[in-house]
Amino acid sequence: MDAVALVTQFLDRMAAHDWPGLGACVAEDVHRIGPFGDEFTGRAGYQHFLQQTIEALDGYELIVDRVVATADDRTVFVELSETLNTNGERRRTPEGLVFDVADGTITRVAVYLRKSFAL
């Protein structure tokens, strides 16, 4: 599977709340760097973090705008937005993510946020 297909599958599994399917896309020692200084290393911890976080969000919606790989198919850039209900309004947060891929799995994820806005 090429890197774009792998990352797309990961995002599809995240949107579907398919945590085992999502976990199958990442390396055992995956490293995630979050936008708030948070970091996770390891498949189980990352999978648990995403499950706990996303399932707690009211009206969560993931929209993927663009998925592009580098020429060597080892790094994938994603533009997406996450939308949820908070404080009585619907808010969207545009994001940029960078995925490193090796040996058919995601080995590193870095998340960059833009300012959220009300819909």
C-alpha positions as CSV (number, residue, x, y, z in Angstrom):
1,M,0.0,0.0,0.0
2,D,1.4,3.4,-0.9
3,A,1.8,6.1,1.8
4,V,-1.2,8.2,0.6
5,A,-3.5,5.1,0.7
6,L,-2.2,4.2,4.2
7,V,-2.7,7.7,5.6
8,T,-6.2,7.9,3.9
9,Q,-7.1,4.6,5.5
10,F,-5.9,5.8,8.9
11,L,-8.1,8.9,8.6
12,D,-11.1,6.9,7.4
13,R,-10.8,4.6,10.4
14,M,-10.5,7.6,12.7
15,A,-13.7,9.2,11.2
16,A,-15.5,5.8,11.6
17,H,-14.3,5.3,15.2
18,D,-12.7,2.0,14.1
19,W,-9.9,2.0,16.7
20,P,-8.5,-1.5,15.9
21,G,-8.5,-0.6,12.2
22,L,-6.7,2.7,13.0
23,G,-4.2,0.9,15.2
24,A,-3.4,-1.5,12.3
25,C,-2.1,1.5,10.3
26,V,0.5,2.6,12.8
27,A,3.8,1.2,13.9
28,E,4.1,-0.4,17.3
29,D,6.4,2.4,18.3
30,V,4.5,5.3,16.5
31,H,5.3,8.7,17.9
32,R,2.7,11.5,17.9
33,I,3.5,15.1,18.5
34,G,0.5,17.1,19.4
35,P,-0.3,20.8,19.0
36,F,-0.4,21.5,22.8
37,G,3.0,20.1,23.7
38,D,1.5,16.6,24.2
39,E,3.4,13.6,22.9
40,F,2.5,9.9,22.8
41,T,4.8,7.0,21.9
42,G,3.4,3.5,21.2
43,R,0.4,2.2,19.3
44,A,-1.7,1.3,22.3
45,G,-1.3,4.7,24.0
46,Y,-1.9,6.6,20.8
47,Q,-4.9,4.5,19.9
48,H,-6.4,4.9,23.4
49,F,-5.8,8.7,23.4
50,L,-7.6,9.1,20.1
51,Q,-10.5,6.9,21.2
52,Q,-11.0,8.7,24.5
53,T,-10.6,12.1,23.0
54,I,-12.8,11.7,19.9
55,E,-15.6,9.7,21.6
56,A,-15.9,12.5,24.2
57,L,-16.5,15.2,21.5
58,D,-20.1,16.2,20.8
59,G,-20.9,16.1,17.1
60,Y,-17.4,15.2,16.0
61,E,-16.9,15.4,12.2
62,L,-13.6,14.9,10.3
63,I,-13.3,16.4,6.8
64,V,-10.2,15.7,4.8
65,D,-9.4,18.3,2.2
66,R,-6.0,17.1,0.8
67,V,-3.5,14.3,1.1
68,V,-0.2,14.6,-0.7
69,A,3.0,12.5,-0.4
70,T,6.6,13.5,-1.1
71,A,8.3,12.0,-4.1
72,D,10.0,9.3,-2.1
73,D,6.5,8.3,-0.6
74,R,7.9,8.5,3.0
75,T,6.2,11.7,4.1
76,V,2.5,12.6,3.7
77,F,1.0,16.0,4.3
78,V,-2.7,16.3,5.1
79,E,-5.0,19.3,5.3
80,L,-8.2,18.6,7.2
81,S,-10.7,20.1,9.6
82,E,-12.3,18.8,12.7
83,T,-15.7,20.1,13.6
84,L,-17.6,19.7,16.9
85,N,-20.2,21.2,19.1
86,T,-18.8,23.3,22.0
87,N,-20.4,25.9,24.3
88,G,-23.6,25.9,22.3
89,E,-22.1,26.5,18.9
90,R,-20.6,24.4,16.1
91,R,-16.9,25.1,15.7
92,R,-14.4,24.0,13.0
93,T,-10.7,23.8,13.4
94,P,-8.5,23.6,10.3
95,E,-5.4,21.5,10.8
96,G,-2.2,20.4,9.0
97,L,-0.7,17.0,9.8
98,V,2.6,15.5,8.8
99,F,2.9,11.6,8.7
100,D,6.1,9.7,8.3
101,V,5.7,6.3,6.8
102,A,8.1,3.3,6.8
103,D,7.7,-0.4,6.1
104,G,3.9,0.0,5.4
105,T,3.0,1.7,8.7
106,I,2.8,5.2,10.0
107,T,5.8,5.8,12.3
108,R,5.3,9.5,13.3
109,V,2.4,12.0,13.3
110,A,2.8,15.7,13.9
111,V,-0.4,17.9,14.3
112,Y,-0.5,21.6,13.7
113,L,-3.7,23.6,14.4
114,R,-5.0,26.8,13.0
115,K,-7.5,29.0,14.9
116,S,-11.0,27.5,15.2
117,F,-14.0,29.4,14.1
118,A,-17.8,29.2,14.6
119,L,-19.9,28.0,11.7
